[in-house]
Amino acid sequence: MSYIYAIFILVTLRCVVHSEAQLQVGFYSHSCPAAEFIVKDEVSKAFSQNNGLAAGLVRLHFHDCFVRGCDGSVLIDSTPSNTAEKDSPANNPSLRGFNVIDNAKSRLEKACPGVVSCADIVAFAARDGFQITGGLGYDVPAGRRDGRVSRIADTSGLPPPTSNLNQLTQLFASNGLTQEEMVTLSGAHTIGRSHCTSFVNRLYNFSPSAKQDPTLDKLYASKLKQQCPKGSNNVNLVVPMNPSSPTVSDTEYYVDVLNNRGLFTSDQSLLTSKSTANQVHQNAMDPLLWKSKFAKAMVQMGKNGVLTGRQGEIRKNCRVINKCNLKNKQENLELCSEELKQEGTAWQAES
């Protein structure tokens, strides 16, 4: 009982003591000098086998940072007692790239055991995914720690493809991002694919007064209907987000939006205000500017809700939280408190 009491005291203290540790470029330069090279090598190998994985890695980072902050919680597997983020309809079956993270983590644990966090691996891999498809490389501040909680309920904060402009702006603002950064990061839809289920309502059941979304280019809608037949029960049907160059990080996405060929309602909503429409036009006309802004926005997004210092943990396996063992209470007291702090999370000390 004294251990449990001590944990609750520690939880209280953590609520008022803010970690002063900050993310920094070159965080692993001494503790694991090859860390970023290893991640980049795994991304490169995966891309050579499946060039769609680059987009998956960018999206993986986004979906991680928008739920509980950039703490690698999106990587945690579900258990019999808990359905994790990755099994939310917002993530499954669309999220991919988990094996790339696993492979990088396996190599890093051999090279530098217990040093590089899964959250940082995701951030590095997203940068490398963007760069390998033609985007700009950028320095990734690191030092994130891994979270110990992953719950399906928390994915309600992810912006659905049906979002309007106000909803998008509010969701991004709640994650420390401006409306301009939202427009910039939407450009990630220049690569990758989407399941038909994410937009099929625009084709067949848009509103009581219009079966097809009137803002959708008619020729484009016709092609989408061929790829996503009405009444199909095949949940695995996918289409490219940007048909003209689905594996290249360019500004054709913004050209598509300007021509009413944005795939999602959320994409097309960028034209519903003068300021965001101007940004779409500017990005479409200046690829280098957009790539530069995208890199900066990714760095900014990567700072959202991070755990640093002694917060969280460094997972040994990105899919599973480290076992909480109070036998070594000095080392694990703070670690175990993470689970007690989160209501609804199962916690059990080993005897």
RODO-2510 file (C-alpha; in nm, 4 decimals, decimal comma):
residues 351
     n   res          X          Y          Z
     1     m     0,0000     0,0000     0,0000
     2     s     0,2893     0,2365     0,0711
     3     y     0,4044     0,1959    -0,2900
     4     i     0,0564     0,2874    -0,4189
     5     y     0,0413     0,5915    -0,1912
     6     a     0,3818     0,7039    -0,3127
     7     i     0,2660     0,6755    -0,6722
     8     f    -0,0326     0,8999    -0,6099
     9     i     0,1947     1,1588    -0,4453
    10     l     0,4211     1,1466    -0,7489
    11     v     0,1265     1,1909    -0,9838
    12     t     0,0225     1,5015    -0,7925
    13     l     0,3734     1,6458    -0,8119
    14     r     0,3914     1,5802    -1,1843
    15     c     0,0799     1,7864    -1,2394
    16     v     0,2548     2,0970    -1,1097
    17     v     0,6147     2,0373    -1,2164
    18     h     0,6677     2,1000    -1,5865
    19     s     0,9596     1,9290    -1,7514
    20     e     1,2137     2,1782    -1,8771
    21     a     1,3615     1,9301    -2,1232
    22     q     1,3181     2,0399    -2,4841
    23     l     1,3380     1,8710    -2,8200
    24     q     1,6625     1,9364    -3,0019
    25     v     1,8205     1,8686    -3,3384
    26     g     2,0953     1,6089    -3,3070
    27     f     1,9518     1,4684    -2,9851
    28     y     2,1100     1,1270    -3,0511
    29     s     2,4432     1,2547    -3,1842
    30     h     2,6279     1,1084    -2,8844
    31     s     2,3945     0,8403    -2,7474
    32     c     2,3149     0,6784    -3,0846
    33     p     2,4946     0,8552    -3,3721
    34     a     2,3549     0,6244    -3,6422
    35     a     1,9906     0,6617    -3,5334
    36     e     1,8657     0,8809    -3,8170
    37     f     2,0700     0,6926    -4,0765
    38     i     1,9171     0,3619    -3,9672
    39     v     1,5637     0,4998    -3,9926
    40     k     1,6341     0,6544    -4,3327
    41     d     1,7803     0,3264    -4,4568
    42     e     1,4687     0,1341    -4,3522
    43     v     1,2438     0,3918    -4,5201
    44     s     1,4497     0,3681    -4,8374
    45     k     1,4316    -0,0128    -4,8416
    46     a     1,0566    -0,0092    -4,7835
    47     f     1,0032     0,2550    -5,0538
    48     s     1,1947     0,0464    -5,3072
    49     q     0,9501    -0,2394    -5,2472
    50     n     0,6333    -0,0291    -5,2156
    51     n     0,6502     0,3390    -5,3061
    52     g     0,3155     0,4023    -5,1406
    53     l     0,4633     0,3515    -4,7950
    54     a     0,6202     0,6995    -4,7964
    55     a     0,2750     0,8562    -4,7809
    56     g     0,1786     0,6085    -4,5111
    57     l     0,4679     0,7191    -4,2914
    58     v     0,3788     1,0883    -4,3253
    59     r     0,0205     1,0089    -4,2310
    60     l     0,1335     0,7885    -3,9411
    61     h     0,3143     1,0836    -3,7839
    62     f     0,0107     1,3070    -3,8329
    63     h    -0,2249     1,0560    -3,6729
    64     d     0,0172     1,0060    -3,3869
    65     c     0,0562     1,3764    -3,3101
    66     f    -0,3167     1,4539    -3,3257
    67     v    -0,4009     1,1956    -3,0576
    68     r    -0,2382     1,2458    -2,7159
    69     g     0,0498     1,4330    -2,8820
    70     c     0,3529     1,2910    -3,0644
    71     d     0,4156     1,0028    -2,8252
    72     g     0,4120     0,6949    -3,0470
    73     s     0,0789     0,5812    -2,9005
    74     v    -0,0556     0,5085    -3,2503
    75     l     0,1909     0,2175    -3,2703
    76     i     0,0616     0,0303    -2,9639
    77     d    -0,1311    -0,2902    -3,0335
    78     s    -0,4738    -0,3602    -2,8889
    79     t    -0,5077    -0,6085    -2,6041
    80     p    -0,8021    -0,8199    -2,4851
    81     s    -0,8843    -0,5460    -2,2334
    82     n    -0,8171    -0,2393    -2,4474
    83     t    -0,8817    -0,1372    -2,8082
    84     a    -0,5941     0,0872    -2,9150
    85     e    -0,5817     0,3875    -3,1487
    86     k    -0,4587     0,1876    -3,4458
    87     d    -0,7815    -0,0152    -3,4515
    88     s    -1,0088     0,2885    -3,4696
    89     p    -1,2064     0,3192    -3,7964
    90     a    -1,0089     0,6413    -3,8495
    91     n    -0,6895     0,4336    -3,8642
    92     n    -0,7811     0,0815    -3,9649
    93     p    -0,7374    -0,0327    -4,2381
    94     s    -0,5971     0,2904    -4,3817
    95     l    -0,2841     0,3441    -4,1689
    96     r     0,0294     0,1686    -4,2898
    97     g     0,4023     0,1742    -4,2359
    98     f     0,4029    -0,0047    -3,8995
    99     n     0,6483    -0,2669    -4,0235
   100     v     0,8918     0,0041    -4,1312
   101     i     0,8909     0,1401    -3,7760
   102     d     0,9284    -0,2115    -3,6353
   103     n     1,2289    -0,2850    -3,8561
   104     a     1,3972     0,0422    -3,7647
   105     k     1,3330    -0,0155    -3,3953
   106     s     1,4745    -0,3666    -3,4112
   107     r     1,7991    -0,2385    -3,5621
   108     l     1,8192     0,0504    -3,3182
   109     e     1,7707    -0,1750    -3,0173
   110     k     2,0682    -0,3793    -3,1359
   111     a     2,2817    -0,0713    -3,1975
   112     c     2,1711     0,1403    -2,9002
   113     p     1,9477    -0,0550    -2,6590
   114     g     1,6844     0,1521    -2,4802
   115     v     1,7911     0,4849    -2,6308
   116     v     1,5798     0,5853    -2,9326
   117     s     1,2075     0,6325    -2,8767
   118     c     0,9407     0,5004    -3,1079
   119     a     0,7904     0,8507    -3,1238
   120     d     1,1166     0,9875    -3,2632
   121     i     1,1414     0,7022    -3,5126
   122     v     0,7976     0,7982    -3,6463
   123     a     0,9029     1,1635    -3,6768
   124     f     1,2254     1,0722    -3,8581
   125     a     1,0444     0,8309    -4,0902
   126     a     0,7831     1,0919    -4,1844
   127     r     1,0593     1,3358    -4,2803
   128     d     1,2326     1,0673    -4,4835
   129     g     0,9061     0,9666    -4,6513
   130     f     0,8446     1,3237    -4,7611
   131     q     1,2010     1,3689    -4,8834
   132     i     1,2198     1,0429    -5,0790
   133     t     0,9121     1,1441    -5,2798
   134     g     1,0631     1,4761    -5,3867
   135     g     1,0036     1,6923    -5,0813
   136     l     1,2665     1,8915    -4,8959
   137     g     1,4725     1,7325    -4,6235
   138     y     1,4631     1,9079    -4,2868
   139     d     1,6135     1,8788    -3,9410
   140     v     1,3899     1,6946    -3,6960
   141     p     1,4185     1,8052    -3,3322
   142     a     1,4181     1,4873    -3,1225
   143     g     1,4031     1,3780    -2,7619
   144     r     1,0420     1,2594    -2,7520
   145     r     0,9532     0,9872    -2,5077
   146     d     0,6960     0,7154    -2,5650
   147     g     0,3500     0,7240    -2,4125
   148     r     0,1996     0,4285    -2,2283
   149     v    -0,1650     0,4844    -2,3166
   150     s    -0,3470     0,4181    -2,6439
   151     r    -0,7273     0,4208    -2,6547
   152     i    -0,9696     0,4097    -2,9437
   153     a    -1,1876     0,6779    -2,7801
   154     d    -0,9098     0,9356    -2,8132
   155     t    -0,9124     0,9170    -3,1938
   156     s    -1,2274     1,1294    -3,2011
   157     g    -0,9922     1,4276    -3,2293
   158     l    -0,8728     1,3256    -3,5749
   159     p    -1,0214     1,5432    -3,8522
   160     p    -1,2615     1,3340    -4,0626
   161     p    -1,2632     1,3701    -4,4437
   162     t    -1,6091     1,5255    -4,4195
   163     s    -1,4808     1,8258    -4,2202
   164     n    -1,5663     2,1779    -4,3281
   165     l    -1,3207     2,4664    -4,3062
   166     n    -1,4241     2,5829    -3,9598
   167     q    -1,3979     2,2315    -3,8206
   168     l    -1,0540     2,1832    -3,9734
   169     t    -0,9322     2,5163    -3,8428
   170     q    -1,0508     2,4399    -3,4904
   171     l    -0,9055     2,0889    -3,4861
   172     f    -0,5663     2,2099    -3,6041
   173     a    -0,5744     2,5033    -3,3614
   174     s    -0,6373     2,2614    -3,0748
   175     n    -0,3101     2,0959    -3,1745
   176     g    -0,1108     2,4199    -3,1837
   177     l    -0,1305     2,4773    -3,5586
   178     t    -0,2485     2,7844    -3,7488
   179     q    -0,4949     2,7884    -4,0341
   180     e    -0,2108     2,8532    -4,2771
   181     e    -0,0252     2,5493    -4,1413
   182     m    -0,3458     2,3502    -4,1843
   183     v    -0,3638     2,4462    -4,5530
   184     t     0,0064     2,3662    -4,5912
   185     l    -0,0168     2,0252    -4,4232
   186     s    -0,3262     1,9372    -4,6281
   187     g    -0,0812     1,9224    -4,9175
   188     a     0,0323     1,5848    -4,7815
   189     h    -0,2624     1,4540    -4,9824
   190     t    -0,0461     1,4990    -5,2887
   191     i     0,0857     1,1465    -5,2199
   192     g    -0,0850     0,8275    -5,1134
   193     r    -0,4250     0,6728    -5,1502
   194     s    -0,7691     0,6756    -4,9942
   195     h    -1,0250     0,4067    -4,9333
   196     c    -1,3506     0,4645    -5,1184
   197     t    -1,5375     0,4629    -4,7894
   198     s    -1,3777     0,7973    -4,6997
   199     f    -1,5503     0,9912    -4,9782
   200     v    -1,8165     0,7704    -5,1388
   201     n    -2,0904     0,9858    -4,9839
   202     r    -1,9857     1,2654    -5,2232
   203     l    -2,0698     1,0395    -5,5156
   204     y    -2,3996     0,8798    -5,4210
   205     n    -2,5486     1,0244    -5,1027
   206     f    -2,4226     1,3768    -5,0477
   207     s    -2,7380     1,5474    -4,9211
   208     p    -3,1187     1,5228    -4,9333
   209     s    -3,1213     1,7620    -5,2291
   210     a    -2,8192     1,6290    -5,4205
   211     k    -2,6984     1,2727    -5,4577
   212     q    -2,3627     1,3949    -5,5902
   213     d    -2,1624     1,6763    -5,4376
   214     p    -2,2223     1,9720    -5,6741
   215     t    -1,8732     2,1095    -5,6022
   216     l    -1,7099     1,7958    -5,7417
   217     d    -1,5879     1,8103    -6,1015
   218     k    -1,8302     1,5953    -6,3049
   219     l    -1,5668     1,4172    -6,5119
   220     y    -1,3627     1,3396    -6,2027
   221     a    -1,6753     1,2151    -6,0234
   222     s    -1,7496     0,9861    -6,3154
   223     k    -1,4027     0,8287    -6,2934
   224     l    -1,4369     0,7865    -5,9176
   225     k    -1,7682     0,6066    -5,9641
   226     q    -1,5954     0,3556    -6,1902
   227     q    -1,3367     0,2909    -5,9212
   228     c    -1,5852     0,2939    -5,6339
   229     p    -1,9085     0,1310    -5,7580
   230     k    -2,2318     0,2132    -5,5815
   231     g    -2,3290    -0,0426    -5,3197
   232     s    -1,9904    -0,2164    -5,3198
   233     n    -1,9137    -0,4068    -5,0011
   234     n    -1,5405    -0,4192    -5,0736
   235     v    -1,3806    -0,2123    -4,7955
   236     n    -1,0380    -0,2505    -4,9565
   237     l    -1,1119    -0,0447    -5,2683
   238     v    -0,8665     0,2468    -5,2917
   239     v    -0,7938     0,5355    -5,5279
   240     p    -0,4933     0,7682    -5,5512
   241     m    -0,5317     1,0961    -5,3654
   242     n    -0,3655     1,2847    -5,6495
   243     p    -0,4155     1,0810    -5,9709
   244     s    -0,1595     1,2662    -6,1837
   245     s     0,1385     1,2044    -5,9497
   246     p     0,0405     0,9859    -5,6508
   247     t     0,4000     0,9054    -5,5478
   248     v     0,5529     1,2525    -5,5917
   249     s     0,5405     1,5317    -5,3338
   250     d     0,4434     1,8158    -5,5638
   251     t     0,1742     2,0829    -5,5727
   252     e    -0,0642     1,9048    -5,8101
   253     y    -0,2892     1,8485    -5,5101
   254     y    -0,3541     2,2225    -5,4942
   255     v    -0,4081     2,2349    -5,8703
   256     d    -0,6699     1,9622    -5,8275
   257     v    -0,8440     2,1541    -5,5494
   258     l    -0,8552     2,4683    -5,7657
   259     n    -1,0212     2,2612    -6,0374
   260     n    -1,2770     2,1033    -5,8027
   261     r    -1,0946     1,7712    -5,7981
   262     g    -1,0218     1,7600    -5,4270
   263     l    -1,1011     1,4038    -5,3195
   264     f    -1,2382     1,4787    -4,9729
   265     t    -1,4954     1,7327    -4,8619
   266     s    -1,2196     1,8646    -4,6348
   267     d    -0,9905     1,9172    -4,9361
   268     q    -1,2473     2,1127    -5,1317
   269     s    -1,3410     2,3167    -4,8242
   270     l    -1,0080     2,4998    -4,8567
   271     l    -1,1724     2,7125    -5,1257
   272     t    -1,4583     2,8260    -4,9037
   273     s    -1,2784     3,1308    -4,7632
   274     k    -1,0819     3,3988    -4,9445
   275     s    -0,7715     3,3630    -4,7278
   276     t    -0,7416     2,9844    -4,7573
   277     a    -0,8283     2,9935    -5,1280
   278     n    -0,5451     3,2432    -5,1771
   279     q    -0,3071     3,0080    -4,9974
   280     v    -0,4170     2,7187    -5,2178
   281     h    -0,3484     2,9281    -5,5273
   282     q    -0,0107     3,0433    -5,3955
   283     n     0,0959     2,6871    -5,3152
   284     a    -0,0176     2,5629    -5,6549
   285     m     0,1937     2,8264    -5,8298
   286     d     0,5083     2,7949    -5,6174
   287     p     0,6156     2,4344    -5,5446
   288     l     0,9396     2,5306    -5,3694
   289     l     0,7569     2,7679    -5,1358
   290     w     0,5056     2,4990    -5,0437
   291     k     0,7765     2,2397    -4,9791
   292     s     0,9579     2,4833    -4,7523
   293     k     0,6397     2,5684    -4,5625
   294     f     0,5498     2,2009    -4,5358
   295     a     0,8844     2,1179    -4,3763
   296     k     0,8404     2,3962    -4,1191
   297     a     0,4818     2,2924    -4,0457
   298     m     0,5891     1,9313    -3,9920
   299     v     0,8481     2,0439    -3,7385
   300     q     0,5835     2,2502    -3,5618
   301     m     0,3350     1,9628    -3,5605
   302     g     0,6042     1,7323    -3,4249
   303     k     0,6254     1,9402    -3,1064
   304     n     0,2633     1,8809    -3,0143
   305     g     0,2058     1,7309    -2,6694
   306     v     0,5457     1,5634    -2,6511
   307     l     0,6742     1,3774    -2,3492
   308     t     1,0334     1,4650    -2,2624
   309     g     1,2888     1,4255    -1,9865
   310     r     1,1712     1,1508    -1,7504
   311     q     0,8138     1,1472    -1,8757
   312     g     0,6862     0,8349    -2,0487
   313     e     0,9365     0,5693    -2,1437
   314     i     1,1560     0,4345    -2,4230
   315     r     0,9648     0,1314    -2,5468
   316     k     1,1648    -0,1817    -2,6239
   317     n     0,8982    -0,2890    -2,8710
   318     c     0,6996    -0,0106    -3,0340
   319     r     0,3835    -0,2206    -3,0298
   320     v     0,3875    -0,2953    -2,6565
   321     i     0,4368    -0,0752    -2,3509
   322     n     0,7190    -0,1755    -2,1205
   323     k     0,6106    -0,3922    -1,8316
   324     c     0,5500    -0,2030    -1,5097
   325     n     0,7521    -0,3714    -1,2349
   326     l     0,7479    -0,2224    -0,8868
   327     k     1,0111    -0,4632    -0,7600
   328     n     1,2620    -0,2017    -0,8658
   329     k     1,0506     0,0803    -0,7285
   330     q     1,3174     0,3490    -0,7490
   331     e     1,3517     0,3013    -1,1244
   332     n     0,9905     0,2242    -1,2103
   333     l     0,7815     0,4366    -0,9733
   334     e     0,7433     0,7244    -1,2165
   335     l     0,6994     0,4855    -1,5087
   336     c     0,4095     0,3064    -1,3417
   337     s     0,2437     0,6329    -1,2417
   338     e     0,1693     0,7030    -1,6077
   339     e    -0,0935     0,4305    -1,6105
   340     l    -0,2464     0,5277    -1,2771
   341     k    -0,2755     0,8838    -1,4007
   342     q    -0,4922     0,7811    -1,6950
   343     e    -0,8394     0,6770    -1,5879
   344     g    -0,9686     0,3644    -1,7508
   345     t    -0,6216     0,2226    -1,8133
   346     a    -0,5515    -0,1163    -1,6637
   347     w    -0,2595    -0,1151    -1,4190
   348     q    -0,1087    -0,4015    -1,2307
   349     a     0,2097    -0,4115    -1,0253
   350     e     0,4031    -0,7323    -1,0344
   351     s     0,4240    -0,9165    -0,7050
***
